[in-house]
């Protein structure tokens, strides 16, 4: 079967079929390589104990406060932002 034929059969681009064939010739691999995973896990885990202690000291600590604490005391950078704007006096329930 040709590469374009195989690509059509499996619903992928011809480039992908070619890459898979090249990999099979080079290594004999017939399975997909692992993908994804949490690329930030090691950075988060480095602050595990500090984070747990901060939550124990202040049970209702917010992510923004925790982020600020980690930045101030340990220089840890963060991109924590509220998922939506917070307005003072706004109700937390949706309007009917």
Residue frames as a rotation matrix with the C-alpha (Angstrom) as fourth column:
UNK 1
0.584 0.812 0.000 0.00
0.812 -0.584 0.000 0.00
0.000 0.000 -1.000 0.00
UNK 2
-0.134 -0.609 0.782 1.27
0.539 -0.707 -0.459 3.49
0.832 0.360 0.423 -0.81
UNK 3
-0.844 -0.227 -0.485 1.81
0.533 -0.440 -0.723 6.15
-0.049 -0.869 0.492 1.83
UNK 4
-0.779 0.625 0.052 -1.10
-0.604 -0.771 0.202 8.26
0.167 0.126 0.978 0.52
UNK 5
-0.094 0.755 -0.649 -3.28
-0.221 0.619 0.753 5.14
0.971 0.215 0.109 0.53
UNK 6
-0.343 -0.112 -0.933 -2.31
0.784 0.513 -0.350 4.28
0.518 -0.851 -0.089 4.11
UNK 7
-0.992 -0.033 -0.126 -2.85
0.095 -0.844 -0.528 7.88
-0.089 -0.535 0.840 5.20
UNK 8
-0.493 0.866 -0.082 -6.32
-0.692 -0.333 0.640 7.86
0.527 0.372 0.764 3.65
UNK 9
-0.075 0.455 -0.888 -7.18
0.206 0.878 0.432 4.52
0.976 -0.150 -0.160 5.24
UNK 10
-0.286 -0.127 -0.950 -6.25
0.932 0.193 -0.306 5.72
0.222 -0.973 0.064 8.73
UNK 11
0.684 0.686 0.250 -7.52
0.633 -0.727 0.265 9.28
0.363 -0.023 -0.931 8.29
UNK 12
0.425 -0.623 -0.657 -4.17
0.426 -0.503 0.752 11.01
-0.799 -0.600 0.052 8.81
UNK 13
0.702 -0.271 -0.658 -1.94
-0.614 -0.698 -0.368 13.27
-0.360 0.662 -0.657 6.75
UNK 14
0.864 -0.449 -0.228 0.50
0.123 0.627 -0.769 11.71
0.488 0.637 0.597 4.31
UNK 15
0.054 -0.876 0.479 3.31
-0.575 -0.420 -0.702 13.39
0.817 -0.237 -0.526 6.28
UNK 16
0.193 0.078 0.978 2.25
-0.950 0.265 0.167 11.46
-0.246 -0.961 0.126 9.41
UNK 17
0.963 0.171 0.208 2.16
-0.112 0.957 -0.268 8.16
-0.245 0.235 0.941 7.53
UNK 18
0.587 -0.808 -0.042 5.63
-0.012 0.043 -0.999 8.89
0.809 0.587 0.016 6.13
UNK 19
-0.045 -0.590 0.806 6.97
-0.869 -0.376 -0.323 9.78
0.494 -0.715 -0.496 9.58
UNK 20
0.525 0.321 0.788 5.54
-0.714 0.670 0.203 6.55
-0.463 -0.669 0.581 11.06
UNK 21
0.983 -0.178 -0.048 7.08
0.109 0.770 -0.628 4.48
0.149 0.612 0.777 8.27
UNK 22
0.261 -0.933 0.247 10.45
-0.321 -0.325 -0.890 6.17
0.910 0.153 -0.384 8.75
UNK 23
0.027 -0.178 0.984 10.27
-0.999 -0.048 0.019 5.48
0.044 -0.983 -0.179 12.52
UNK 24
0.828 0.346 0.441 9.35
-0.379 0.925 -0.015 1.83
-0.413 -0.154 0.897 11.88
UNK 25
0.792 -0.594 -0.138 12.29
0.135 0.391 -0.910 1.39
0.595 0.703 0.390 9.50
UNK 26
0.039 -0.841 0.539 14.70
-0.526 -0.476 -0.705 3.06
0.849 -0.257 -0.461 11.96
UNK 27
-0.537 -0.249 0.806 13.61
-0.840 0.071 -0.538 1.42
0.077 -0.966 -0.247 15.21
UNK 28
-0.794 0.325 -0.514 11.04
0.175 0.931 0.320 -1.27
0.582 0.165 -0.796 14.48
UNK 29
-0.873 0.478 -0.097 8.59
-0.044 -0.274 -0.961 0.59
-0.486 -0.834 0.260 16.75
UNK 30
-0.696 0.702 0.150 4.96
0.430 0.240 0.870 -0.19
0.575 0.670 -0.469 16.04
UNK 31
0.187 0.750 -0.634 3.38
0.982 -0.131 0.135 1.78
0.018 -0.648 -0.761 18.89
UNK 32
0.602 0.099 0.792 2.82
0.218 -0.975 -0.044 5.48
0.768 0.199 -0.608 19.37
UNK 33
-0.588 -0.806 -0.075 5.30
0.403 -0.211 -0.890 7.39
0.701 -0.553 0.449 21.50
UNK 34
-0.087 0.544 -0.835 4.06
0.976 -0.120 -0.180 8.63
-0.198 -0.831 -0.521 24.87
UNK 35
-0.435 -0.034 0.900 2.63
0.428 -0.887 0.174 12.13
0.792 0.461 0.401 24.70
UNK 36
0.469 0.682 0.561 1.39
-0.077 -0.601 0.795 14.84
0.880 -0.416 -0.229 26.96
UNK 37
0.072 -0.386 -0.920 1.88
0.929 0.363 -0.080 14.78
0.364 -0.848 0.384 30.66
UNK 38
0.951 0.261 -0.166 2.25
0.309 -0.832 0.461 17.56
-0.018 -0.490 -0.872 33.16
UNK 39
0.277 -0.898 0.341 5.33
0.609 -0.110 -0.786 19.52
0.743 0.425 0.516 32.19
UNK 40
0.029 -0.218 0.976 5.11
-0.463 -0.868 -0.180 21.78
0.886 -0.447 -0.126 35.26
UNK 41
0.792 0.409 -0.452 4.79
0.141 0.598 0.789 19.05
0.594 -0.689 0.416 37.88
UNK 42
0.081 -0.851 -0.519 8.40
0.908 0.278 -0.314 19.27
0.411 -0.446 0.795 39.08
UNK 43
-0.676 -0.308 0.669 8.15
0.117 -0.942 -0.315 23.05
0.727 -0.135 0.673 39.56
UNK 44
0.260 0.852 0.455 4.90
-0.536 -0.264 0.802 22.75
0.803 -0.452 0.388 41.51
UNK 45
0.729 0.020 -0.684 6.18
0.385 0.815 0.433 19.84
0.566 -0.579 0.587 43.60
UNK 46
-0.349 -0.937 0.020 9.22
0.575 -0.231 -0.785 21.88
0.740 -0.262 0.619 44.66
UNK 47
-0.730 0.150 0.667 6.87
-0.457 -0.832 -0.314 24.15
0.508 -0.534 0.676 46.67
UNK 48
-0.073 0.767 -0.638 4.62
0.183 0.639 0.747 21.37
0.980 -0.062 -0.187 48.01
UNK 49
-0.229 -0.064 -0.971 5.57
0.944 0.228 -0.238 21.63
0.237 -0.971 0.008 51.71
UNK 50
-0.969 -0.160 -0.186 5.54
0.200 -0.955 -0.217 25.44
-0.143 -0.248 0.958 51.66
UNK 51
-0.592 0.806 0.019 2.09
-0.409 -0.320 0.854 25.43
0.695 0.498 0.519 50.04
UNK 52
0.029 0.614 -0.789 0.67
0.479 0.684 0.550 22.90
0.877 -0.394 -0.274 52.52
UNK 53
-0.518 -0.277 -0.810 2.00
0.853 -0.235 -0.465 24.89
-0.061 -0.932 0.358 55.48
UNK 54
-0.985 0.164 0.044 0.56
-0.155 -0.974 0.168 28.13
0.070 0.159 0.985 54.08
UNK 55
-0.253 0.946 -0.201 -2.86
-0.251 0.137 0.958 26.48
0.934 0.293 0.203 53.69
UNK 56
-0.056 0.184 -0.981 -2.63
0.815 0.576 0.062 25.06
0.576 -0.797 -0.182 57.23
UNK 57
-0.798 -0.320 -0.511 -1.81
0.567 -0.688 -0.453 28.51
-0.207 -0.651 0.731 58.64
UNK 58
-0.575 0.635 -0.516 -4.52
-0.571 -0.763 -0.303 30.30
-0.586 0.120 0.801 56.62
UNK 59
-0.468 0.418 0.779 -7.20
0.386 0.889 -0.245 27.79
-0.795 0.186 -0.578 55.62
UNK 60
0.574 0.804 0.153 -9.09
0.537 -0.228 -0.812 30.24
-0.619 0.549 -0.562 53.40
UNK 61
-0.294 -0.766 -0.571 -6.01
-0.104 -0.568 0.816 31.47
-0.950 0.300 0.088 51.47
UNK 62
0.799 0.562 -0.213 -6.78
-0.232 -0.039 -0.972 32.33
-0.555 0.826 0.099 47.84
UNK 63
0.565 -0.594 0.572 -4.68
0.808 0.540 -0.237 31.27
-0.168 0.596 0.785 44.86
UNK 64
0.586 -0.336 0.737 -3.70
0.182 -0.832 -0.524 34.90
0.789 0.442 -0.427 44.29
UNK 65
0.744 -0.304 0.595 -2.53
-0.666 -0.416 0.620 35.23
0.059 -0.857 -0.512 47.92
UNK 66
0.715 -0.478 0.510 -0.66
0.186 0.834 0.520 31.94
-0.674 -0.277 0.685 47.72
UNK 67
0.589 -0.474 0.655 0.97
0.752 0.022 -0.659 33.02
0.298 0.880 0.369 44.48
UNK 68
0.645 -0.315 0.696 2.05
-0.281 -0.945 -0.167 36.31
0.711 -0.087 -0.698 46.05
UNK 69
0.786 -0.340 0.517 3.47
-0.483 0.187 0.856 34.51
-0.387 -0.922 -0.017 49.10
UNK 70
0.626 -0.549 0.553 5.50
0.609 0.788 0.093 32.14
-0.487 0.279 0.828 46.90
UNK 71
0.551 -0.406 0.729 6.77
0.531 -0.504 -0.682 35.08
0.644 0.763 -0.063 44.84
UNK 72
0.715 -0.221 0.664 7.67
-0.489 -0.836 0.248 37.26
0.500 -0.502 -0.706 47.83
UNK 73
0.644 -0.415 0.643 9.40
-0.578 0.288 0.764 34.57
-0.502 -0.863 -0.054 49.88
UNK 74
0.194 -0.531 0.825 10.83
0.243 0.840 0.485 32.28
-0.951 0.106 0.292 47.21
UNK 75
-0.461 -0.403 -0.791 10.88
-0.545 -0.575 0.610 34.23
-0.701 0.712 0.045 43.93
UNK 76
-0.610 0.296 0.735 8.48
0.555 0.822 0.129 31.76
-0.566 0.486 -0.666 42.32
UNK 77
-0.859 0.322 -0.398 6.80
-0.499 -0.704 0.506 33.18
-0.117 0.633 0.765 39.23
UNK 78
-0.542 0.752 0.374 3.13
0.515 0.650 -0.559 32.53
-0.664 -0.110 -0.740 38.58
UNK 79
-0.940 0.322 0.111 0.43
-0.070 -0.501 0.862 33.28
0.334 0.803 0.494 36.06
UNK 80
-0.524 0.785 -0.330 -2.51
0.832 0.389 -0.396 32.96
-0.182 -0.482 -0.857 38.47
UNK 81
-0.931 0.360 0.064 -5.37
-0.331 -0.903 0.274 35.16
0.156 0.234 0.960 37.36
UNK 82
-0.374 0.876 0.306 -9.05
-0.261 0.217 -0.941 35.10
-0.890 -0.432 0.148 38.22
UNK 83
-0.643 0.167 0.748 -11.08
0.664 0.607 0.436 33.25
-0.381 0.777 -0.501 35.60
UNK 84
0.128 0.672 0.729 -13.46
0.800 -0.504 0.325 36.20
0.586 0.542 -0.603 35.37
UNK 85
-0.544 -0.359 0.758 -13.36
-0.025 -0.897 -0.442 39.80
0.838 -0.260 0.479 36.58
UNK 86
-0.281 0.418 -0.864 -14.33
0.948 0.262 -0.181 40.31
0.150 -0.870 -0.470 40.21
UNK 87
-0.290 0.287 0.913 -16.59
0.043 -0.949 0.312 43.29
0.956 0.130 0.263 40.86
UNK 88
-0.994 -0.042 -0.101 -17.11
0.103 -0.057 -0.993 44.57
0.036 -0.997 0.061 44.37
UNK 89
-0.512 0.859 0.032 -20.68
-0.585 -0.321 -0.745 44.15
-0.629 -0.400 0.666 45.54
UNK 90
-0.269 0.409 -0.872 -21.50
-0.845 0.334 0.417 41.66
0.462 0.849 0.256 42.78
UNK 91
0.467 0.532 0.706 -23.57
-0.775 0.630 0.038 38.67
-0.425 -0.565 0.707 43.70
UNK 92
-0.634 -0.760 0.142 -21.98
-0.624 0.612 0.486 35.25
-0.456 0.220 -0.862 43.28
UNK 93
-0.268 0.608 0.747 -25.22
0.400 0.776 -0.488 33.75
-0.876 0.168 -0.451 41.98
UNK 94
-0.929 -0.057 0.366 -26.34
0.369 -0.207 0.906 33.99
0.024 0.977 0.214 38.39
UNK 95
-0.600 0.763 -0.241 -29.35
-0.656 -0.641 -0.398 36.10
-0.458 -0.080 0.885 37.47
UNK 96
-0.177 0.611 0.771 -32.49
0.214 0.789 -0.576 34.11
-0.961 0.063 -0.270 36.53
